[in-house]
Amino acid sequence: MAWAKSFNGIDFPLLADFHPKGAVCKAYGLWLDEPGIGDRATVLIGKDGKVLWAESVGPGGERNPADLLAKACELGQ
């Protein structure tokens, strides 16, 4: 929720994989079996439900909200 607030007024939904644990990560191939956690990644999904772009930064990686918004705008979403 705190990460979502860093976007300042976005008008599209964000999804976090909380329960059942790892279900969404597993569906997108982002589940890390050995540590039992989801990879830190961003997946932009179009209005038609298709994946437009995805990026993994690893469990300790950081993402820049401004860069992600720019990518979404570039993709016309």
KOLKEMAR-8722 format. One record per residue (C-alpha): chain; z, y, x. Coordinates in Angstrom, 3 decimals, decimal comma. Layout:
<dodos>
<dodo><chain>A</chain><z>Z</z><y>Y</y><x>X</x></dodo>
...
</dodos>
This chain:
<dodos>
<dodo><chain>A</chain><z>0,000</z><y>0,000</y><x>0,000</x></dodo>
<dodo><chain>A</chain><z>0,830</z><y>2,403</y><x>2,845</x></dodo>
<dodo><chain>A</chain><z>-2,537</z><y>1,690</y><x>4,452</x></dodo>
<dodo><chain>A</chain><z>-4,327</z><y>2,405</y><x>1,160</x></dodo>
<dodo><chain>A</chain><z>-2,551</z><y>5,774</y><x>0,880</x></dodo>
<dodo><chain>A</chain><z>-4,075</z><y>6,795</y><x>4,225</x></dodo>
<dodo><chain>A</chain><z>-7,441</z><y>7,059</y><x>2,438</x></dodo>
<dodo><chain>A</chain><z>-6,323</z><y>10,075</y><x>0,368</x></dodo>
<dodo><chain>A</chain><z>-7,786</z><y>9,678</y><x>-3,086</x></dodo>
<dodo><chain>A</chain><z>-10,329</z><y>6,893</y><x>-2,894</x></dodo>
<dodo><chain>A</chain><z>-11,796</z><y>5,785</y><x>-6,201</x></dodo>
<dodo><chain>A</chain><z>-12,525</z><y>2,136</y><x>-5,445</x></dodo>
<dodo><chain>A</chain><z>-10,182</z><y>-0,859</y><x>-5,478</x></dodo>
<dodo><chain>A</chain><z>-8,521</z><y>-2,300</y><x>-2,382</x></dodo>
<dodo><chain>A</chain><z>-7,370</z><y>-5,892</y><x>-2,162</x></dodo>
<dodo><chain>A</chain><z>-4,553</z><y>-7,331</y><x>-0,091</x></dodo>
<dodo><chain>A</chain><z>-4,129</z><y>-11,085</y><x>0,252</x></dodo>
<dodo><chain>A</chain><z>-0,529</z><y>-11,695</y><x>-0,791</x></dodo>
<dodo><chain>A</chain><z>-0,176</z><y>-14,590</y><x>-3,234</x></dodo>
<dodo><chain>A</chain><z>-1,173</z><y>-17,325</y><x>-3,232</x></dodo>
<dodo><chain>A</chain><z>-0,801</z><y>-16,814</y><x>0,483</x></dodo>
<dodo><chain>A</chain><z>-4,119</z><y>-16,802</y><x>2,299</x></dodo>
<dodo><chain>A</chain><z>-6,359</z><y>-17,625</y><x>-0,676</x></dodo>
<dodo><chain>A</chain><z>-8,679</z><y>-14,652</y><x>-0,225</x></dodo>
<dodo><chain>A</chain><z>-8,641</z><y>-14,893</y><x>3,582</x></dodo>
<dodo><chain>A</chain><z>-9,579</z><y>-18,557</y><x>3,363</x></dodo>
<dodo><chain>A</chain><z>-12,427</z><y>-17,778</y><x>0,959</x></dodo>
<dodo><chain>A</chain><z>-13,900</z><y>-15,291</y><x>3,455</x></dodo>
<dodo><chain>A</chain><z>-13,258</z><y>-17,406</y><x>6,563</x></dodo>
<dodo><chain>A</chain><z>-10,549</z><y>-15,058</y><x>7,825</x></dodo>
<dodo><chain>A</chain><z>-7,532</z><y>-17,398</y><x>7,761</x></dodo>
<dodo><chain>A</chain><z>-6,003</z><y>-18,214</y><x>11,160</x></dodo>
<dodo><chain>A</chain><z>-4,593</z><y>-21,747</y><x>10,866</x></dodo>
<dodo><chain>A</chain><z>-2,412</z><y>-21,893</y><x>13,957</x></dodo>
<dodo><chain>A</chain><z>-0,291</z><y>-18,795</y><x>13,313</x></dodo>
<dodo><chain>A</chain><z>-0,604</z><y>-19,274</y><x>9,530</x></dodo>
<dodo><chain>A</chain><z>-1,760</z><y>-15,720</y><x>8,837</x></dodo>
<dodo><chain>A</chain><z>-4,837</z><y>-13,878</y><x>7,703</x></dodo>
<dodo><chain>A</chain><z>-6,920</z><y>-12,096</y><x>10,327</x></dodo>
<dodo><chain>A</chain><z>-6,786</z><y>-8,316</y><x>10,099</x></dodo>
<dodo><chain>A</chain><z>-10,205</z><y>-7,565</y><x>8,729</x></dodo>
<dodo><chain>A</chain><z>-12,086</z><y>-5,306</y><x>6,374</x></dodo>
<dodo><chain>A</chain><z>-14,755</z><y>-6,626</y><x>4,024</x></dodo>
<dodo><chain>A</chain><z>-16,833</z><y>-4,161</y><x>2,015</x></dodo>
<dodo><chain>A</chain><z>-18,099</z><y>-5,732</y><x>-1,176</x></dodo>
<dodo><chain>A</chain><z>-20,864</z><y>-4,170</y><x>-3,235</x></dodo>
<dodo><chain>A</chain><z>-20,780</z><y>-3,524</y><x>-6,945</x></dodo>
<dodo><chain>A</chain><z>-22,775</z><y>-6,733</y><x>-7,387</x></dodo>
<dodo><chain>A</chain><z>-20,039</z><y>-8,761</y><x>-5,671</x></dodo>
<dodo><chain>A</chain><z>-22,001</z><y>-9,426</y><x>-2,474</x></dodo>
<dodo><chain>A</chain><z>-20,503</z><y>-8,831</y><x>0,972</x></dodo>
<dodo><chain>A</chain><z>-22,182</z><y>-5,761</y><x>2,483</x></dodo>
<dodo><chain>A</chain><z>-20,280</z><y>-5,547</y><x>5,757</x></dodo>
<dodo><chain>A</chain><z>-17,292</z><y>-7,136</y><x>7,440</x></dodo>
<dodo><chain>A</chain><z>-15,306</z><y>-6,447</y><x>10,577</x></dodo>
<dodo><chain>A</chain><z>-12,363</z><y>-8,293</y><x>12,119</x></dodo>
<dodo><chain>A</chain><z>-10,016</z><y>-6,503</y><x>14,505</x></dodo>
<dodo><chain>A</chain><z>-7,652</z><y>-9,422</y><x>15,144</x></dodo>
<dodo><chain>A</chain><z>-4,022</z><y>-9,721</y><x>14,091</x></dodo>
<dodo><chain>A</chain><z>-2,844</z><y>-6,797</y><x>16,234</x></dodo>
<dodo><chain>A</chain><z>-5,912</z><y>-4,624</y><x>15,820</x></dodo>
<dodo><chain>A</chain><z>-6,124</z><y>-1,264</y><x>14,116</x></dodo>
<dodo><chain>A</chain><z>-8,638</z><y>0,143</y><x>11,685</x></dodo>
<dodo><chain>A</chain><z>-9,567</z><y>3,776</y><x>11,200</x></dodo>
<dodo><chain>A</chain><z>-9,726</z><y>4,784</y><x>7,514</x></dodo>
<dodo><chain>A</chain><z>-12,200</z><y>7,604</y><x>8,211</x></dodo>
<dodo><chain>A</chain><z>-14,595</z><y>5,181</y><x>9,923</x></dodo>
<dodo><chain>A</chain><z>-14,327</z><y>2,740</y><x>7,025</x></dodo>
<dodo><chain>A</chain><z>-15,042</z><y>5,445</y><x>4,454</x></dodo>
<dodo><chain>A</chain><z>-18,044</z><y>6,567</y><x>6,506</x></dodo>
<dodo><chain>A</chain><z>-19,319</z><y>2,962</y><x>6,584</x></dodo>
<dodo><chain>A</chain><z>-18,906</z><y>2,667</y><x>2,801</x></dodo>
<dodo><chain>A</chain><z>-20,838</z><y>5,920</y><x>2,302</x></dodo>
<dodo><chain>A</chain><z>-23,539</z><y>4,753</y><x>4,719</x></dodo>
<dodo><chain>A</chain><z>-23,952</z><y>1,599</y><x>2,641</x></dodo>
<dodo><chain>A</chain><z>-24,181</z><y>3,669</y><x>-0,539</x></dodo>
<dodo><chain>A</chain><z>-21,044</z><y>2,291</y><x>-2,126</x></dodo>
</dodos>
